[in-house]
Amino acid sequence: MRTWEANVRKVTPYTPGEQPNKPKMIKLNTNENPYPPAPGVQAALKEFDADCLRLYPDPAASVLVEALAAYHKVKPEQVFVGVGSDDVLAIAFMTFFNSKKPILFPDISYSFYPVWAEEFQIPYETPALDADFRIRTEDYLRENGGVIFPNPNAPTSLAMPLSEVKKIVRGNPDVVVIVDEAYVDFGADSALELVQQYDNLLIVRTFSKSRSMAGIRIGYAIGSPMLIKYMNDVKYSFNSYTMNQVTLRLGVESIKDDAYFRETVEKIISTREHAKEVLGQMGFSFPDSKSNFLFITHPEYQAKELFEALKKEDIYVRYFSLPKIDNYLRVTIGTEAQMETFYEFLRTYADKER
Ligand SMILES: *Cc1c(COP(=O)(O)O)cnc(C)c1O
């Protein structure tokens, strides 16, 4: 070991899902949206005048902040935008989780949380989900340095009712509670209405899933003006110009077309409900998803083998080699046609296994 290595901040990085790029692949592994962004996004991109790129973007990202504030009926001072919700969450961890007491998040959850905790040297504890993969509210009502959980949770797909979220927020007046609502548009209750009442509650959202824009990198947070101010202070002490001109313009276009947004989300929900029937009939079981993915297991198959077999056919799903969930696959809801190909594969697989 070199001497300087003793002073290196060492972290075990987050492992993102594979991003293969094959012409005919069916990509159901990173919860992207199979439908294109709103037509206005494409139109704005075509009209975009590159001359404006000479100039730095607005560091406050005002056009996007204002569009989001109007959309969610909150004040612009209650909105923070970042480079995907990963950026927003990292800033939130840095800003709010500075207690010596451990922060709390579920043992089975978004696997980036422990990575940020390590990176920012935040102590943490991970209360276990119950046997049905549910978050146990009472586990979050003890002394802690902050709370974060996704609702719906990932990769389990289960949503918590608003009444339970409210119990956690109400029970933690002395710390910041973050609800990561990456998948909330697919049928769960949002805790957004609670931000007016609880100034320590931060809601985090993303354009990556329900808005079909994972490639542009937009995430945002909504909370009290105080929380947002503290996040902005940290952001401006780190990197002021996080949102580029193109992103700001296209983000606003997406927000404008609410009809398209709703239509896309409805299509995915309907495909998901159909997938529950088809997969159920094939003997798979899964929590009752309120997200754009299903977390499936089968009594006769090894998840890892099925994952590999699918991959050979260029059908990508996500497998986590982790305790308690290593016989599950997380399958993103694709188009009806993509899902049909997936079911077809499973029928053939079942015949071979027999
Ligand atoms: C996908 C996801 C994110 C991050 O999404 P971005 O693409 O960075 O906006 C955050 N939290 C959860 C739970 C997710 O599934």
PDBQT file of the ligand as one rigid body, heavy atoms in Angstrom, charges set to zero:
ROOT
HETATM    1  C1  LIG A 401     -34.443   4.504  -9.960  1.00  0.00    +0.000 C 
HETATM    2  C2  LIG A 401     -34.426   4.922  -8.538  1.00  0.00    +0.000 A 
HETATM    3  C3  LIG A 401     -33.790   6.104  -8.127  1.00  0.00    +0.000 A 
HETATM    4  C4  LIG A 401     -32.890   6.921  -9.008  1.00  0.00    +0.000 C 
HETATM    5  O1  LIG A 401     -33.381   7.365 -10.136  1.00  0.00    +0.000 OA
HETATM    6  P1  LIG A 401     -32.674   8.479 -10.987  1.00  0.00    +0.000 P 
HETATM    7  O2  LIG A 401     -32.592   7.893 -12.346  1.00  0.00    +0.000 OA
HETATM    8  O3  LIG A 401     -31.324   8.808 -10.426  1.00  0.00    +0.000 OA
HETATM    9  O4  LIG A 401     -33.607   9.623 -10.884  1.00  0.00    +0.000 OA
HETATM   10  C5  LIG A 401     -33.901   6.477  -6.804  1.00  0.00    +0.000 A 
HETATM   11  N1  LIG A 401     -34.548   5.723  -5.914  1.00  0.00    +0.000 NA
HETATM   12  C6  LIG A 401     -35.133   4.571  -6.265  1.00  0.00    +0.000 A 
HETATM   13  C7  LIG A 401     -35.824   3.772  -5.238  1.00  0.00    +0.000 C 
HETATM   14  C8  LIG A 401     -35.073   4.137  -7.575  1.00  0.00    +0.000 A 
HETATM   15  O5  LIG A 401     -35.604   2.973  -7.911  1.00  0.00    +0.000 OA
ENDROOT
TORSDOF 0
